[in-house]
Amino acid sequence: MKIQTILLLYDALMRGETLSRTEFCALHKISERTFYRYMREISRFLRQYRPDCIVDIMRDEGKYFLKK
């Protein structure tokens, strides 16, 4: 389940989707803390293998997106 959820996050970001933290957590039944850990892992991966891509956040809305 962990790998599938991380891959779902990664796939959505790569397709240009904006991810709502609260909606994603509710849909996949994970805590916000888990969401943060998964996003941190994706960010680390991108820094190493896709340095042109950065995970960014709309702080007021709690939405994440990929910035190229």
MMTF fields as JSON, N, C-alpha, C and O atoms, coordinates in Angstrom:
{
  "mmtfVersion": "1.0.0",
  "mmtfProducer": "UNKNOWN",
  "numBonds": 271,
  "numAtoms": 272,
  "numGroups": 68,
  "numChains": 1,
  "numModels": 1,
  "chainsPerModel": [1],
  "groupsPerChain": [68],
  "chainIdList": ["A"],
  "bondAtomList": [4, 2, 8, 6, 12, 10, 16, 14, 20, 18, 24, 22, 28, 26, 32, 30, 36, 34, 40, 38, 44, 42, 48, 46, 52, 50, 56, 54, 60, 58, 64, 62, 68, 66, 72, 70, 76, 74, 80, 78, 84, 82, 88, 86, 92, 90, 96, 94, 100, 98, 104, 102, 108, 106, 112, 110, 116, 114, 120, 118, 124, 122, 128, 126, 132, 130, 136, 134, 140, 138, 144, 142, 148, 146, 152, 150, 156, 154, 160, 158, 164, 162, 168, 166, 172, 170, 176, 174, 180, 178, 184, 182, 188, 186, 192, 190, 196, 194, 200, 198, 204, 202, 208, 206, 212, 210, 216, 214, 220, 218, 224, 222, 228, 226, 232, 230, 236, 234, 240, 238, 244, 242, 248, 246, 252, 250, 256, 254, 260, 258, 264, 262, 268, 266],
  "bondOrderList": [1, 1, 1, 1, 1, 1, 1, 1, 1, 1, 1, 1, 1, 1, 1, 1, 1, 1, 1, 1, 1, 1, 1, 1, 1, 1, 1, 1, 1, 1, 1, 1, 1, 1, 1, 1, 1, 1, 1, 1, 1, 1, 1, 1, 1, 1, 1, 1, 1, 1, 1, 1, 1, 1, 1, 1, 1, 1, 1, 1, 1, 1, 1, 1, 1, 1, 1],
  "groupList": [{"groupName": "MET", "atomNameList": ["N", "CA", "C", "O"], "elementList": ["N", "C", "C", "O"], "formalChargeList": [0, 0, 0, 0], "bondAtomList": [1, 0, 2, 1, 3, 2], "bondOrderList": [1, 1, 2], "singleLetterCode": "M", "chemCompType": "L-PEPTIDE LINKING"}, {"groupName": "LYS", "atomNameList": ["N", "CA", "C", "O"], "elementList": ["N", "C", "C", "O"], "formalChargeList": [0, 0, 0, 0], "bondAtomList": [1, 0, 2, 1, 3, 2], "bondOrderList": [1, 1, 2], "singleLetterCode": "K", "chemCompType": "L-PEPTIDE LINKING"}, {"groupName": "ILE", "atomNameList": ["N", "CA", "C", "O"], "elementList": ["N", "C", "C", "O"], "formalChargeList": [0, 0, 0, 0], "bondAtomList": [1, 0, 2, 1, 3, 2], "bondOrderList": [1, 1, 2], "singleLetterCode": "I", "chemCompType": "L-PEPTIDE LINKING"}, {"groupName": "GLN", "atomNameList": ["N", "CA", "C", "O"], "elementList": ["N", "C", "C", "O"], "formalChargeList": [0, 0, 0, 0], "bondAtomList": [1, 0, 2, 1, 3, 2], "bondOrderList": [1, 1, 2], "singleLetterCode": "Q", "chemCompType": "L-PEPTIDE LINKING"}, {"groupName": "THR", "atomNameList": ["N", "CA", "C", "O"], "elementList": ["N", "C", "C", "O"], "formalChargeList": [0, 0, 0, 0], "bondAtomList": [1, 0, 2, 1, 3, 2], "bondOrderList": [1, 1, 2], "singleLetterCode": "T", "chemCompType": "L-PEPTIDE LINKING"}, {"groupName": "LEU", "atomNameList": ["N", "CA", "C", "O"], "elementList": ["N", "C", "C", "O"], "formalChargeList": [0, 0, 0, 0], "bondAtomList": [1, 0, 2, 1, 3, 2], "bondOrderList": [1, 1, 2], "singleLetterCode": "L", "chemCompType": "L-PEPTIDE LINKING"}, {"groupName": "TYR", "atomNameList": ["N", "CA", "C", "O"], "elementList": ["N", "C", "C", "O"], "formalChargeList": [0, 0, 0, 0], "bondAtomList": [1, 0, 2, 1, 3, 2], "bondOrderList": [1, 1, 2], "singleLetterCode": "Y", "chemCompType": "L-PEPTIDE LINKING"}, {"groupName": "ASP", "atomNameList": ["N", "CA", "C", "O"], "elementList": ["N", "C", "C", "O"], "formalChargeList": [0, 0, 0, 0], "bondAtomList": [1, 0, 2, 1, 3, 2], "bondOrderList": [1, 1, 2], "singleLetterCode": "D", "chemCompType": "L-PEPTIDE LINKING"}, {"groupName": "ALA", "atomNameList": ["N", "CA", "C", "O"], "elementList": ["N", "C", "C", "O"], "formalChargeList": [0, 0, 0, 0], "bondAtomList": [1, 0, 2, 1, 3, 2], "bondOrderList": [1, 1, 2], "singleLetterCode": "A", "chemCompType": "L-PEPTIDE LINKING"}, {"groupName": "ARG", "atomNameList": ["N", "CA", "C", "O"], "elementList": ["N", "C", "C", "O"], "formalChargeList": [0, 0, 0, 0], "bondAtomList": [1, 0, 2, 1, 3, 2], "bondOrderList": [1, 1, 2], "singleLetterCode": "R", "chemCompType": "L-PEPTIDE LINKING"}, {"groupName": "GLY", "atomNameList": ["N", "CA", "C", "O"], "elementList": ["N", "C", "C", "O"], "formalChargeList": [0, 0, 0, 0], "bondAtomList": [1, 0, 2, 1, 3, 2], "bondOrderList": [1, 1, 2], "singleLetterCode": "G", "chemCompType": "PEPTIDE LINKING"}, {"groupName": "GLU", "atomNameList": ["N", "CA", "C", "O"], "elementList": ["N", "C", "C", "O"], "formalChargeList": [0, 0, 0, 0], "bondAtomList": [1, 0, 2, 1, 3, 2], "bondOrderList": [1, 1, 2], "singleLetterCode": "E", "chemCompType": "L-PEPTIDE LINKING"}, {"groupName": "SER", "atomNameList": ["N", "CA", "C", "O"], "elementList": ["N", "C", "C", "O"], "formalChargeList": [0, 0, 0, 0], "bondAtomList": [1, 0, 2, 1, 3, 2], "bondOrderList": [1, 1, 2], "singleLetterCode": "S", "chemCompType": "L-PEPTIDE LINKING"}, {"groupName": "PHE", "atomNameList": ["N", "CA", "C", "O"], "elementList": ["N", "C", "C", "O"], "formalChargeList": [0, 0, 0, 0], "bondAtomList": [1, 0, 2, 1, 3, 2], "bondOrderList": [1, 1, 2], "singleLetterCode": "F", "chemCompType": "L-PEPTIDE LINKING"}, {"groupName": "CYS", "atomNameList": ["N", "CA", "C", "O"], "elementList": ["N", "C", "C", "O"], "formalChargeList": [0, 0, 0, 0], "bondAtomList": [1, 0, 2, 1, 3, 2], "bondOrderList": [1, 1, 2], "singleLetterCode": "C", "chemCompType": "L-PEPTIDE LINKING"}, {"groupName": "HIS", "atomNameList": ["N", "CA", "C", "O"], "elementList": ["N", "C", "C", "O"], "formalChargeList": [0, 0, 0, 0], "bondAtomList": [1, 0, 2, 1, 3, 2], "bondOrderList": [1, 1, 2], "singleLetterCode": "H", "chemCompType": "L-PEPTIDE LINKING"}, {"groupName": "PRO", "atomNameList": ["N", "CA", "C", "O"], "elementList": ["N", "C", "C", "O"], "formalChargeList": [0, 0, 0, 0], "bondAtomList": [1, 0, 2, 1, 3, 2], "bondOrderList": [1, 1, 2], "singleLetterCode": "P", "chemCompType": "L-PEPTIDE LINKING"}, {"groupName": "VAL", "atomNameList": ["N", "CA", "C", "O"], "elementList": ["N", "C", "C", "O"], "formalChargeList": [0, 0, 0, 0], "bondAtomList": [1, 0, 2, 1, 3, 2], "bondOrderList": [1, 1, 2], "singleLetterCode": "V", "chemCompType": "L-PEPTIDE LINKING"}],
  "groupTypeList": [0, 1, 2, 3, 4, 2, 5, 5, 5, 6, 7, 8, 5, 0, 9, 10, 11, 4, 5, 12, 9, 4, 11, 13, 14, 8, 5, 15, 1, 2, 12, 11, 9, 4, 13, 6, 9, 6, 0, 9, 11, 2, 12, 9, 13, 5, 9, 3, 6, 9, 16, 7, 14, 2, 17, 7, 2, 0, 9, 7, 11, 10, 1, 6, 13, 5, 1, 1],
  "groupIdList": [1, 2, 3, 4, 5, 6, 7, 8, 9, 10, 11, 12, 13, 14, 15, 16, 17, 18, 19, 20, 21, 22, 23, 24, 25, 26, 27, 28, 29, 30, 31, 32, 33, 34, 35, 36, 37, 38, 39, 40, 41, 42, 43, 44, 45, 46, 47, 48, 49, 50, 51, 52, 53, 54, 55, 56, 57, 58, 59, 60, 61, 62, 63, 64, 65, 66, 67, 68],
  "secStructList": [7, 2, 2, 2, 2, 2, 2, 2, 2, 2, 2, 2, 2, 2, 6, 6, 7, 7, 3, 3, 2, 2, 2, 2, 2, 2, 2, 2, 6, 7, 7, 2, 2, 2, 2, 2, 2, 2, 2, 2, 2, 2, 2, 2, 2, 2, 2, 2, 2, 7, 6, 6, 7, 3, 3, 3, 3, 3, 6, 6, 6, 6, 3, 3, 3, 3, 3, 7],
  "xCoordList": [0.818, 0.0, 0.866, 0.545, 1.949, 2.793, 3.335, 3.255, 3.883, 4.468, 3.401, 3.641, 2.235, 1.158, 0.769, 0.56, 0.671, 0.268, 1.328, 0.996, 2.598, 3.678, 3.655, 3.819, 3.453, 3.4, 2.197, 2.296, 1.079, -0.089, 0.219, -0.142, 0.886, 1.287, 2.234, 2.04, 3.246, 4.243, 3.584, 3.85, 2.74, 2.072, 1.209, 1.234, 0.451, -0.404, 0.438, 0.086, 1.536, 2.41, 3.002, 3.052, 3.446, 4.061, 3.052, 3.436, 1.775, 0.733, 0.294, -0.569, 0.892, 0.57, -0.622, -1.129, -1.074, -2.211, -1.779, -0.611, -2.742, -2.548, -3.197, -4.362, -2.441, -2.927, -3.313, -2.512, -4.534, -4.98, -4.595, -4.985, -3.829, -3.38, -4.563, -4.576, -5.543, -6.661, -7.502, -7.93, -7.734, -8.528, -7.794, -8.396, -6.498, -5.722, -5.67, -5.827, -5.452, -5.39, -6.715, -6.738, -7.803, -9.114, -9.4, -9.9, -9.095, -9.366, -8.562, -9.069, -7.313, -6.435, -6.24, -5.443, -6.993, -6.994, -5.582, -5.146, -4.891, -3.581, -3.594, -4.415, -2.692, -2.607, -1.835, -1.124, -2.0, -1.253, 0.242, 1.045, 0.62, 2.035, 2.613, 3.729, 1.833, 2.253, 2.367, 3.317, 1.406, 1.441, 2.73, 3.394, 3.086, 4.317, 5.547, 6.453, 5.582, 6.714, 6.825, 7.917, 5.699, 5.693, 6.142, 6.918, 5.663, 6.057, 7.548, 8.217, 8.062, 9.492, 10.316, 11.351, 9.851, 10.553, 10.528, 11.53, 9.394, 9.287, 10.208, 10.878, 10.248, 11.121, 12.586, 13.349, 12.976, 14.357, 14.683, 15.749, 13.752, 13.945, 14.115, 15.008, 13.264, 13.322, 14.629, 15.22, 15.09, 16.361, 17.508, 18.41, 17.467, 18.558, 18.452, 19.451, 17.237, 17.084, 16.411, 16.532, 15.713, 15.045, 15.24, 14.265, 16.474, 16.731, 16.017, 15.974, 15.459, 14.701, 13.282, 12.566, 12.868, 11.513, 11.545, 12.383, 10.621, 10.518, 9.061, 8.166, 8.825, 7.476, 7.282, 8.058, 6.253, 5.965, 4.585, 3.809, 4.296, 3.018, 2.382, 3.057, 1.058, 0.265, -0.104, -1.078, 0.649, 0.541, -0.862, -1.345, -1.513, -2.836, -3.863, -4.782, -3.706, -4.682, -4.251, -5.068, -2.984, -2.488, -2.473, -2.709, -2.19, -2.169, -0.743, 0.007, -0.385, 0.957, 0.937, -0.033, 2.025, 2.133, 3.607, 4.489, 3.853, 5.218, 5.603, 4.9, 6.714, 7.221, 8.438, 9.364, 8.442, 9.579, 10.38, 11.379],
  "yCoordList": [-1.194, 0.0, 1.264, 2.229, 1.27, 2.449, 2.805, 3.955, 1.814, 2.074, 2.563, 3.494, 1.947, 2.36, 3.809, 4.567, 4.196, 5.56, 6.562, 7.617, 6.242, 7.12, 7.238, 8.331, 6.12, 6.158, 6.95, 7.634, 6.874, 7.68, 9.169, 9.964, 9.542, 10.932, 11.375, 12.421, 10.569, 10.888, 11.009, 11.961, 10.065, 10.065, 11.313, 11.948, 11.658, 12.846, 14.106, 14.97, 14.209, 15.368, 15.429, 16.5, 14.299, 14.269, 14.599, 15.084, 14.339, 14.681, 16.129, 16.58, 16.865, 18.282, 18.569, 19.69, 17.595, 17.802, 18.58, 18.567, 19.253, 19.909, 19.015, 18.637, 18.68, 17.749, 18.472, 19.209, 18.257, 18.777, 17.773, 16.607, 18.241, 17.37, 16.728, 15.515, 17.524, 16.989, 16.004, 14.972, 16.321, 15.427, 14.117, 13.044, 14.197, 12.988, 12.097, 10.881, 12.688, 11.913, 11.211, 10.041, 11.922, 11.322, 10.205, 9.147, 10.421, 9.445, 8.157, 7.058, 8.302, 7.134, 6.665, 5.77, 7.296, 6.903, 6.883, 5.897, 8.007, 8.171, 9.453, 10.341, 9.545, 10.746, 11.831, 11.559, 13.067, 14.156, 13.973, 14.343, 13.416, 13.149, 12.171, 12.353, 11.138, 10.176, 10.862, 10.623, 11.706, 12.46, 13.273, 13.262, 13.978, 14.768, 13.886, 14.264, 12.725, 11.812, 11.371, 11.357, 11.012, 10.573, 11.693, 11.453, 12.907, 14.037, 14.338, 14.734, 14.158, 14.36, 13.347, 13.691, 12.095, 11.064, 11.376, 11.202, 11.831, 12.2, 13.378, 13.389, 14.36, 15.525, 15.11, 15.604, 14.21, 13.711, 12.995, 13.191, 12.173, 11.46, 12.444, 12.284, 13.453, 14.435, 15.217, 15.482, 15.591, 16.309, 15.5, 16.05, 14.197, 13.347, 13.014, 13.044, 12.697, 12.185, 13.141, 12.967, 14.134, 15.126, 16.512, 17.139, 17.006, 18.275, 19.478, 20.547, 19.317, 20.398, 20.503, 21.45, 19.545, 19.505, 19.711, 19.143, 20.53, 20.814, 20.679, 21.159, 20.02, 19.972, 21.266, 21.58, 22.009, 23.284, 23.204, 22.29, 24.166, 24.161, 25.54, 26.564, 25.54, 26.752, 26.743, 26.098, 27.438, 27.329, 27.6, 26.863, 28.619, 28.968, 27.873, 27.679, 27.158, 26.151, 24.741, 23.823, 24.542, 23.198, 22.305, 21.1, 22.907, 22.141, 22.07, 23.044, 20.899, 20.626, 20.487, 19.998, 20.926, 20.821, 20.713, 20.976, 20.332, 20.163, 21.395, 21.786, 21.994, 23.164, 22.734, 22.137, 23.034, 22.676, 23.896, 23.801],
  "zCoordList": [0.0, 0.0, 0.0, -0.695, 0.763, 0.829, -0.554, -0.987, -1.233, -2.551, -3.523, -4.292, -3.493, -4.4, -4.153, -5.1, -2.894, -2.559, -3.002, -3.542, -2.779, -3.23, -4.746, -5.287, -5.435, -6.898, -7.396, -8.415, -6.71, -7.087, -6.952, -7.82, -5.866, -5.679, -6.798, -7.417, -7.039, -8.067, -9.438, -10.172, -9.784, -11.079, -11.256, -12.311, -10.227, -10.303, -10.499, -11.302, -9.775, -9.924, -11.326, -11.93, -11.844, -13.17, -14.276, -15.34, -14.028, -15.011, -14.902, -15.655, -13.958, -13.816, -12.924, -12.92, -12.18, -11.283, -10.047, -9.661, -9.44, -8.157, -7.111, -7.241, -6.078, -5.066, -3.789, -3.214, -3.351, -2.073, -0.99, -1.04, -0.016, 1.069, 1.799, 2.006, 2.183, 2.958, 2.14, 2.657, 0.885, 0.033, -0.229, -0.167, -0.522, -0.79, 0.442, 0.337, 1.594, 2.844, 3.122, 3.502, 2.934, 3.178, 2.177, 2.56, 0.925, -0.124, 0.077, -0.149, 0.5, 0.625, 2.06, 2.341, 2.962, 4.385, 4.983, 5.577, 4.801, 5.416, 6.246, 6.014, 7.203, 8.026, 7.269, 6.302, 7.741, 7.116, 7.342, 6.486, 8.463, 8.747, 7.705, 7.217, 7.38, 6.364, 5.006, 4.261, 4.69, 3.437, 3.337, 2.301, 4.416, 4.428, 4.202, 3.459, 4.833, 4.645, 3.198, 2.63, 2.601, 1.209, 0.274, -0.651, 0.507, -0.326, -0.148, -1.103, 1.046, 1.286, 0.491, -0.08, 0.457, -0.313, -1.809, -2.503, -2.293, -3.709, -4.01, -5.043, -3.129, -3.319, -3.362, -4.192, -2.477, -2.478, -3.796, -4.379, -4.243, -5.5, -6.656, -7.488, -6.703, -7.781, -7.744, -8.791, -6.55, -6.446, -7.029, -7.663, -6.812, -7.278, -8.769, -9.488, -9.23, -10.598, -11.574, -12.787, -11.076, -11.938, -11.338, -10.925, -11.28, -10.594, -11.208, -10.598, -12.4, -13.02, -12.47, -12.792, -11.647, -11.094, -9.578, -8.879, -9.089, -7.667, -7.257, -7.952, -6.119, -5.564, -4.789, -3.887, -5.14, -4.488, -3.845, -4.123, -2.991, -2.269, -2.309, -2.202, -2.465, -2.288, -0.807, -0.416, 0.0, 1.465, 1.989, 2.848, 1.502, 2.015, 1.76, 2.555, 0.65, 0.245, 0.586, 0.531, 0.937, 1.236, 0.007, 0.1, -1.155, -2.393, -2.922, -2.866, -3.435, -3.927, -5.439, -6.02, -6.071, -7.517, -7.892, -7.075, -9.114, -9.614, -10.422, -11.354, -10.056, -10.767, -11.557, -11.006, -12.846, -13.702, -14.04, -14.752]
}
